[in-house]
Amino acid sequence: MSKQRFVFLLILIGALSRLIPHPANFTAVGAIALFAGAQLKSQRFAFLVPVLALWISDLLINNILYASYYDSFVFFTEGFAYMAFAMVLAVMIGQQLLSKFSVGRLFSGSLLSALLFFVITNFGVWLSATSIYPATAEGLLLCYEAAIPFFRNDALGTLVYSGALFGLYSWVANKSVLLAKA
């Protein structure tokens, strides 16, 4: 299997992980973006793959798992643009920070991408037309405060899934090199 196909397979597995039961926001989304940024050489695919993985899994979640919450088929949720923007930034973190891999860089990149996702998406929640928070500085702070438990899970999920994606990739790559030399 080629390197690019293996990378795509790992990203697909990560996207499918959003469909299994999990604690709120403990998902592979941030890890997928970091991994794509670090491993996909094509700029176009590095940005496209995590956004598509997010969109496809959202499509399934919103129209199958949570279909009763919507009046009709949902192609995009109100906050999708904010989530996609956060994914683009996570890809850039993967490209810049994880092009030279270390555990410290993986830890830093995971936390930074989770923090950016938290700040950007919750700003979008506060800004939305259907927001339950007042359009004031206090309302924005309330929105961020209410989202703190989700940030913890997102940061932990990004750390765990990043470790799994990068670890599995490294293990397979090293095993392939050893087998090629044998």
N, C-alpha and C positions, 0 to 999 in steps of 0.2 A: 504494500500500500504506500502511495506517495505521501510525502510530508504534508502537502496541502490537503489531501483527502483525509488524513488522520486528524489534522487540525479541525476541518469541517465536521468530522464525526464527533469529536469532543465537544464542539460548540452545540451541535444538535442534541447531544445527550444533556448538556447543561440547560438548553431551552426546554426540553421535555421535562426536566426536573421541576419546572414551575407548575406542572399539571398534577403532580402527586401531592398528597396532603403534607403540609409543612407549617411551622410557626409563621405568623405574619411577617412578611418581608425577608424571611430567611431563604433567599433564592440565589441562583447562580448568575443572575443578570449582570452584575458588576464584574464578576470574574470572567464572564464570556467576553465582555468588552476589553478588559485588560489583556486577556489571552490573545484575542484577535489582534490588538494593537501590537503586541510583542512578537507574534508568530506569523501573521499573514503579511507577505511581502507586497502584495497588491494594495495600494492605498484605497482604491475603490472598494475592494472586498473587505478590507479591515474595518471600514466605517459601515458598510452595507450589512454585513453579516450579523453583528449584534443588534442593529436596529431592526432588521428583518426578524431575527429570533424573538425579539421583544414584541414586535407587532403580531407575528403569527401566534405566539403563545397568548397574547392579549385577546386576539380574535377568538381563539378557542375558549379561553376562560370566560370572556364576556358573553359569548353566544351559546355556550353549552353549560358550563358550570353555574354561571350567574344570569342565565337568560331570563329568569323570572323578574329580575330587577329592571329590565329594559322593555320598552314598548315595541321595538323593532330590532332588526339586525344592526349590530354596532360594528362599523368599520374602524373607527377611531374614537377613543374616549377623549373627553375634554382636556385631560392632562397629558395626552400622548406626546405632544411637541416638547413639553418640558422633560419628560422621561427620555425621549430620543436625544435631546440636546445634552443631557447628563451622560448618556451612553457615548456620544461623540467625544465628550471631554475625557471619559474613561479610556477610550481607545487612544487618545493622544497621550494620556498618562502611561499607558502600556507601551506606546512607541518610544517615548522619551525616557521613562524611568526603568522600564524592564527590558530594554534592548540589550543591556548587560545585566544578566540575572544575578540576584543575591537574595537571600531570605529577608534581609533588612529592606531591600528595595520592594520586594513583594509585600511585606507588611505595610510599608509606607504607602505604596501605590493603592493597596486595598483600602486602607483607612481614608486616604485622600479622595478616592473615587466615591466611597460611601458617603463621606461628608459633603462632597459636591452634589451627589444625588439627593441627599437630605435637604440641602439649602435650596436647590433649584426646584425640585418637585413640590416642596411645601410652600415655596413662594408662589408657584402656580396654583396650588390649592387655595391659598389666601386671595389671590388675584382673580380667581374664577367667578363667573356670574352666579354660580350656585353656592358660593362659599358661605359657611355658617359663621365666619369670623368677620367682625367689623373692618371696614376699609381704613384702618388707622394703624399707627405704629404698635399700639397695644394689641390690636387684633392680629397683626403679624407675629408678635411675640407669643400670643396665645396659641396660634397655629403651630409654631415651632415647638412650644412646650408640650402640646398634645401629641406631637409626632416623635418625641424622644424614645418611647419604647420601640417604635418601628425602626428608628435609627440603630439602636443597639442590635436588633436582629439583622438588619441589612449589613451592618459592619461585620458581624460575626459570620453571616452567610457568605459575604464576599471573601473574607479571610479563609474560611473553610474550603469553599469551592475553588478559590485561586490556588490554594495549596494542593488540592486534588488535581486540578487541571494541569498546573505546571509540574507537579510531582509525577503524575502519570506520563505526561509527555516526555519528561527527562528520563524516566525509567525506560520507556519504550525506545527512545532515541539512543540511549547508552547500550541497551540490549542489542539493537540493530547493528550498531558499530562493532560490538564484540562478536556478533555472529558473522558479520562480513569479514572480520579479520581471521576467524577460525578456519 
